[in-house]
Amino acid sequence: MNQKIIPAISDHKKLKKFLESDLVFGILMNFHLAQLEELVRQMKDHHKKVLIHSELIKGLASDEYGAIYLIQSLKVDGIISSKPKVIEVCQKRGIIGIYRFFIKDTISLEQSLDIGIHLKPAYVEILPSSCLDLVEEIKNKLHCEVLLGGLIRSQEQIDACFKAGAIAVTTSQVDLWNHQ
């Protein structure tokens, strides 16, 4: 994955902006399951790589069976999930699996790291993005690449994420998508 900003697309207006952009990877979230086939087709027609946040698709089971559906039926390029079983399906099927976790306190950090050590993901997405001082620790313990997301509102925040060691930032803020 060699894109610094990865758009989080949650409505048709943002999808249109993404399709008109030079960006390749985009994350679909907050859509209905019935809309996904057409949305994925549109993205593929524009030579885009489709990442799905499986827990934020209405009507999709956010488990390994939902992941298999996304991979086999919709031919997505990757899935973002906080569910280890979903990431394991991605690993077995040879697509991008981004293990997402929220750091709200020390216990949630320790639990996520324990799961990550067992899971061995290639990528993790850490939320909120304000957890900058934990990026190197997480990279060292999990031996993976780190994406930061959540509450990204400025160019300065994006720059701080990269300075902390993130390879990419996920954001729904359209005005920040052009920063590379």
VENKA-V766944 format. One record per backbone hydrogen bond with DSSP energy under -0.5 kcal/mol. NH is the residue of the N-H (numbers start at 1). CO is the residue of the C=O. Records with the same first field share a line. If there is no record, write none. Layout:
NH = CO  CO
This chain:
6 = 4  169
7 = 5  25
8 = 171
9 = 7  27
10 = 8
15 = 11
16 = 12
17 = 13
18 = 14
19 = 15
20 = 16
21 = 17  18
26 = 49
27 = 7
28 = 26  51
29 = 9
30 = 56
33 = 58
35 = 32
36 = 32  33
37 = 33
39 = 35
40 = 36
41 = 37
42 = 38
43 = 39
44 = 40
45 = 41
46 = 42  43
47 = 44
48 = 43
49 = 24
51 = 26  49
52 = 78
53 = 28
54 = 52  80
55 = 80
56 = 53
57 = 54
58 = 31  56
60 = 57
63 = 61
67 = 63
68 = 64
69 = 65
70 = 66
71 = 67
72 = 68
73 = 69
74 = 69
76 = 70
77 = 50
78 = 50
79 = 96
80 = 52
81 = 98
84 = 82
86 = 83
87 = 83
88 = 84
89 = 85
90 = 86
91 = 87
92 = 88
93 = 89
94 = 90  91
95 = 90
96 = 77
98 = 79
99 = 97  123
100 = 81  98
101 = 125
103 = 127
104 = 102
109 = 105
110 = 106
111 = 107
112 = 108
113 = 109
114 = 110
115 = 111
116 = 112
117 = 113
118 = 114
119 = 115
120 = 116
123 = 97
124 = 145
125 = 99
126 = 124  147
127 = 101
129 = 150
131 = 128
132 = 130
134 = 131
135 = 132
138 = 134
139 = 135
140 = 136
141 = 137
142 = 138
143 = 139
145 = 122
147 = 124
148 = 168
149 = 126
150 = 170
153 = 151
158 = 154
159 = 155
160 = 156
161 = 157
162 = 158
163 = 159
164 = 160
165 = 161  162
166 = 161
167 = 146
168 = 146
169 = 4
170 = 148
171 = 6
174 = 172
176 = 173
177 = 174
179 = 176
180 = 178
